[in-house]
Amino acid sequence: MSDDKKPAVAPWQVVESKDTYRDEWLALRSDTVRLPNGRILSPFHIVELPNWVNVIALTRDRKVLLIEEYRHGARQTVLELPSGVINGTSEPPAAAIKRELLEETGFASEDWHDLGSFFANPARQTNRVHSFVALDAHKVAEPSPDEGEVLLAHEMPWRDFLAELESGRLELQGFHLAALWMLRSYIARSADPRLAALLA
């Protein structure tokens, strides 16, 4: 749908809105809404979350940086791309992911590319996910994760990483799979031979 066309489905009207729960991590908002057909839904719960960031960080010898961490929602230890939360409304997404990469892996990069952003879950959540690729990442410090994080950084050759994904032996969360798709689209528009080599 182009920007100059109005959507065919009208937005819901908020009749009433109240905070059900709120802390530093999330807020649960309970709305009463009127649908375009006149039907009333009450309550319709919305989860307000901060925006998130993630990065496909590649070293000079084309290894991808991964984080091994226990995720209590899934109740299992998983491998993920470096990622995290944007602090407040004043921290730019690029600054947030540079901070997260350094904290989680001790790596930094001077060559960043913005892949774009998307809604995490527009049905129930308010936040967006911002994805990046960082080239020529190199270690500059020891990892310094937050107090609530116990994690281990890994370097995996890019080809092995793709093979593990394609075979199903490595299972990434959906947002990180989306970042890889966005990387593929970005490479198609880029003239950078280092990026093109990732698809060769």
N, C-alpha and C positions, 0 to 999 in steps of 0.2 A: 504494500500500500504506500503510495507516494505521500510526501509531506503536505502537498496542496489539496489532498482529498480528506474530507471528514470521515471518521470511521462510521461504518454502517450500523454498528451497535452502540447505543448511547451509554454513557457511564452511569454507574449507580449513584443515587443521591444518598448522602449521609444524613440521617434523621437525628441520630444521637451518637455520641462517642464518649467513652470513658476508659480510663486506665484501670486494668484489672491487676496488673503487677508491673513493677518497674525496679530495676537495679542497674548497676554499672555495665552489665553485659547485654541485657535485652529488656524489652518492654512488651507486655501483652496488652493490646488494645482491643476492646470489645465494642464493635459498632452495631448500630441498628441502621439497616440500609433499605432503600426502596429500589427495586429493579425496574428496568424500562417497561415491563409488562404490568407494573403496579404491585407486584408481590413484595411483601416485607420479610426480610430475614433478620432475626434477632435471637441471640447475638451472632455476629460474624466476627471471628477472632482474627486479628492481624498481629504478626510478630514484627516488632521494630528492632532491627539489628544494624550495627555499623557496617559500612562497606568493607569488602574484603579485597585482598590482592594476592596474586600468585605469580611465579616466574619460572620459565624454562631457562635455567642458567647452564651455560655450556662453557667448559674450560677450553684452553687453547688447543689441547689435544682431543677435543670433541668428546668429552665425557659430560654427562648430564648429572647435575647435583640433585640428590634425593634425600628425603628426611624419613627416617624410621621412627614411628611414634605410636604409642598406644592411644586408641580413640575409644573413649568410654561409651559413646553412642552405639558404635558397632560392636563393642566389647571384644576388640581384637587389635593386634599391632599391625600397622599398615605402612606401606611406602607411599610417599606423597612428594609433590613438588614443594619447594619452599613457599610458604604462604603465611598469611596473617590478617590482622585487623587494622584498618586505618584508625588512627587515634584522633577522635574528634572530627570537627568539620573543617579545621584549618590545615590539617596535614594533607598535602597533595598525594595522590596515589603513587606517583613515582618515588617520592621520598619515603613513603611507607614500605614499599617493597624493597628498596635498597637497605633500609633499616632491618627488615625481617631477614633478608638474605645474609647480612652480616651477623645478626644475632644467632641465627640457626646453624650457619655453616662456617662462619669466619671468612667467607669469600666476599669479594667485591668485584665490580666491573666498571669500566669507563664507557662501555658501548651498550646502551640500552635502546630497545625498540618497544613502543607501545602497540600492543596487538588489538586493543579495544576493550569494551566492557559489555556486560549483559546483566539482566536481572537474575538474581539467585533463584527466586521462586515467586513470580509476580502474583500468584493466586493468594498467597498468605504472608509474604515477606516484603519488606520495603527496600531492602539493600541491593546493591549492585556488586558484581565481581569484576575487577580490573586485572587484565592479564598482560604480561610482558615477556620478552625474551632478552636475555643478557648474554653477550658474546665475550670470549676471552676472559672469563671469570678466573680469578686467581686468589689464593689464600693470603690474607693480610693480618689475621688475628685468630685466636681461638674462639670457638662458639661461646656465646653468652646468653643462653635461652632464659625466658622469663621464669619466675619462681614456680609457676604452675605447669612447666613443661619439662619432661624428661625425654630427650630425643637423641638420635645418633645420625650424623650426616654420612652419606655415601656418595661415591663417584662411580658411575656406571658408563661404560662405552656406549655412545649413542646407538650404534647398530644393535648391540645386545639389548638395550632398552626397548627398541622397536620390536625386536624379535620376541622379547618376553611379553610385551603387550599383545602382539598378534597371536601368540600361542595361547593366551589366556592365563599364563603362569603369573603374570603381574596384573593386578586389578587396581586401577586408579579410580579415585572418586570422580563423579561426573563433571565437576567444575574444571578439573585438571585435564580431562579428556577434551572438554570444550576449548581449553587453551591450546592444546595440540592441533585441533582443527583450525583455530584462528591463526596459528603459526603457519600452517599449510597455505591458507589463503593469503597471508602476508607475504610469504616467500614468492608466490605467484606474481605479486606486484612489485617485488624488490629486484634491484639490479646487483645486490651484494652477493658475490660468488661464495662467500662463506655460508650464507643462508641457503643458496641453491644447492650447495654440496650436501646439505642435510637430506635432500630428497633424491640424491643421485644413487 
